[in-house]
Amino acid sequence: MNIVILGAGAIGSLFGSLLSKNNNVVMVGRKDHVDTINKKGLEIQGKTKIKYKIQAFEQLKDISFKPDLLIISVKSYDTEKAIKQAKSIINQNTIVMSIQNGLDNIEKISKFVNPENILICITTHGAFFSKPGVIIHTGIGKTTIGACGGKNIQKIQKCVKIFNNSDIKTSINTNIKQDMWIKAIVNSSINPLTTFFQCKNSYLLENPILKNLVEQICLESTKIARKNGFSIETSDTLKKTKEVIYDTADNYSSMLQSLQKGKKTEIDSINGKLVEIGKKLDCNTFLNEILIHSIKMIS
Ligand SMILES: NC(=O)c1ccc[n+]([C@@H]2O[C@H](COP(=O)([O-])OP(=O)(O)OC[C@H]3O[C@@H](n4cnc5c(N)ncnc54)[C@H](OP(=O)(O)O)[C@@H]3O)[C@@H](O)[C@H]2O)c1
């Protein structure tokens, strides 16, 4: 399969390198990373130890083929710009897959791509961009693929097979939209709280005030999801949030890492989208609004 990874950062580089075992993969990313990949190959350290020779470009226009699969792995605030650029290399057969977090990526991609060609990938693998050419695989996780619409089963099956053949343990997800919301609910407390208080994930359960805040945010975000039509229970999202905190106890969240690197955060795609939808549905969005203002203030 011909695959283009648009956004060769942490997770895009990890998946791209694994997929390159059995597929023709081209990475699109920033100059230093692209130059190092082309000169020395792409090295994965940590839970996976591999080094692959992969082709990388800075610009999509330098790619000479139409990919069968385009994986979008930019941060959600870059999705619209990235997919606009990608229009020139995709055709009516290209599957466009978002591997991102946040609640607004599919909406942004749908402006330029037929929804029947869009797939969603949710992964709990963890990856960290160490330096140009080197990615740390921080945690082995599970991956599922699904679609918002209902006519994509063959495309989903094809991608699941390709991922499994490349050692990315993957299954079909028939309820992916709901799982995308559950991930956003989990992230709606962990990401902004760890960023504002500049702490490891574990501290959210160690400090009783923060533990209470996690519970209240989870409750508010779940109520928005429920009003938006998902049959999600607060007891389940709270259990999931605590599981994620335990499993990633020693980690600094991706939002805190972005802040420390002086980069933008994905707050608008997570809490921002929850507030936007919540307000339309007449839900209480007070805590999510405070989180947005707090993160924007310190960013
Ligand atoms: N890392 C993980 O473990 C993980 C796991 C699951 C899901 N995710 C989700 O996956 C998405 C990506 O996360 P990440 O951690 O991999 O982020 P990341 O390391 O910042 O990777 C994104 C890369 O894409 C580059 N980029 C942005 N626009 C581009 C464009 N138009 N052309 C070429 N390159 C472009 C960025 O460069 P600049 O930084 O210079 O803009 C950056 O190097 C996020 O939504 C995240 O929440 C991440």
The ligand as an SDF file (V2000), in Angstrom:
LIG
                    3D

 48 52  0  0  0  0  0  0  0  0999 V2000
    2.1560   11.4680   20.8220 N   0  0  0  0  0  0  0  0  0  0  0  0
    1.3000   10.5470   21.2150 C   0  0  0  0  0  0  0  0  0  0  0  0
    1.6490    9.6600   21.9930 O   0  0  0  0  0  0  0  0  0  0  0  0
   -0.1180   10.5510   20.7000 C   0  0  0  0  0  0  0  0  0  0  0  0
   -0.9100    9.4000   20.9000 C   0  0  0  0  0  0  0  0  0  0  0  0
   -2.2170    9.3900   20.3970 C   0  0  0  0  0  0  0  0  0  0  0  0
   -2.7230   10.4820   19.7290 C   0  0  0  0  0  0  0  0  0  0  0  0
   -1.9310   11.5900   19.5740 N   0  0  0  0  0  0  0  0  0  0  0  0
   -2.5200   12.7180   18.8460 C   0  0  0  0  0  0  0  0  0  0  0  0
   -1.9000   12.7510   17.5610 O   0  0  0  0  0  0  0  0  0  0  0  0
   -1.7540   14.1060   17.1100 C   0  0  0  0  0  0  0  0  0  0  0  0
   -0.2800   14.3760   16.8750 C   0  0  0  0  0  0  0  0  0  0  0  0
    0.3930   14.3060   18.1200 O   0  0  0  0  0  0  0  0  0  0  0  0
    2.0010   14.2530   18.2380 P   0  0  0  0  0  0  0  0  0  0  0  0
    2.3010   14.0920   19.6590 O   0  0  0  0  0  0  0  0  0  0  0  0
    2.5430   13.2680   17.2710 O   0  0  0  0  0  0  0  0  0  0  0  0
    2.3490   15.7450   17.7610 O   0  0  0  0  0  0  0  0  0  0  0  0
    3.7100   16.3180   17.1830 P   0  0  0  0  0  0  0  0  0  0  0  0
    4.8610   15.5370   17.7240 O   0  0  0  0  0  0  0  0  0  0  0  0
    3.6750   17.7900   17.3810 O   0  0  0  0  0  0  0  0  0  0  0  0
    3.6200   15.9750   15.6170 O   0  0  0  0  0  0  0  0  0  0  0  0
    2.9950   16.7590   14.6400 C   0  0  0  0  0  0  0  0  0  0  0  0
    4.0880   17.1610   13.6570 C   0  0  0  0  0  0  0  0  0  0  0  0
    3.4840   17.6310   12.4640 O   0  0  0  0  0  0  0  0  0  0  0  0
    4.1810   18.8080   12.0310 C   0  0  0  0  0  0  0  0  0  0  0  0
    3.2930   19.5470   11.1260 N   0  0  0  0  0  0  0  0  0  0  0  0
    2.2530   20.3570   11.3980 C   0  0  0  0  0  0  0  0  0  0  0  0
    1.6660   20.8010   10.2590 N   0  0  0  0  0  0  0  0  0  0  0  0
    2.3840   20.2550    9.2490 C   0  0  0  0  0  0  0  0  0  0  0  0
    2.2880   20.3460    7.8340 C   0  0  0  0  0  0  0  0  0  0  0  0
    1.3190   21.0570    7.2270 N   0  0  0  0  0  0  0  0  0  0  0  0
    3.1880   19.6780    7.0760 N   0  0  0  0  0  0  0  0  0  0  0  0
    4.1570   18.9270    7.6660 C   0  0  0  0  0  0  0  0  0  0  0  0
    4.2950   18.8070    9.0060 N   0  0  0  0  0  0  0  0  0  0  0  0
    3.4210   19.4600    9.7740 C   0  0  0  0  0  0  0  0  0  0  0  0
    4.4840   19.5050   13.3480 C   0  0  0  0  0  0  0  0  0  0  0  0
    5.4630   20.4970   13.1970 O   0  0  0  0  0  0  0  0  0  0  0  0
    5.4300   21.8240   14.1610 P   0  0  0  0  0  0  0  0  0  0  0  0
    5.4310   21.3190   15.5550 O   0  0  0  0  0  0  0  0  0  0  0  0
    6.6630   22.5520   13.7520 O   0  0  0  0  0  0  0  0  0  0  0  0
    4.1770   22.5530   13.8130 O   0  0  0  0  0  0  0  0  0  0  0  0
    4.9660   18.3120   14.1820 C   0  0  0  0  0  0  0  0  0  0  0  0
    6.3120   18.0190   13.9070 O   0  0  0  0  0  0  0  0  0  0  0  0
   -2.3810   14.9650   18.2110 C   0  0  0  0  0  0  0  0  0  0  0  0
   -3.7340   15.2200   17.9230 O   0  0  0  0  0  0  0  0  0  0  0  0
   -2.2720   14.0950   19.4590 C   0  0  0  0  0  0  0  0  0  0  0  0
   -3.2260   14.4360   20.4410 O   0  0  0  0  0  0  0  0  0  0  0  0
   -0.6410   11.6390   20.0290 C   0  0  0  0  0  0  0  0  0  0  0  0
  1  2  1  0
  2  3  2  0
  2  4  1  0
  4  5  1  0
  4 48  2  0
  5  6  2  0
  6  7  1  0
  7  8  2  0
  8  9  1  0
  8 48  1  0
  9 10  1  0
  9 46  1  0
 10 11  1  0
 11 12  1  0
 11 44  1  0
 12 13  1  0
 13 14  1  0
 14 15  2  0
 14 16  1  0
 14 17  1  0
 17 18  1  0
 18 19  2  0
 18 20  1  0
 18 21  1  0
 21 22  1  0
 22 23  1  0
 23 24  1  0
 23 42  1  0
 24 25  1  0
 25 26  1  0
 25 36  1  0
 26 27  1  0
 26 35  1  0
 27 28  2  0
 28 29  1  0
 29 30  1  0
 29 35  2  0
 30 31  1  0
 30 32  2  0
 32 33  1  0
 33 34  2  0
 34 35  1  0
 36 37  1  0
 36 42  1  0
 37 38  1  0
 38 39  2  0
 38 40  1  0
 38 41  1  0
 42 43  1  0
 44 45  1  0
 44 46  1  0
 46 47  1  0
M  CHG  2   8   1  16  -1
M  END
$$$$
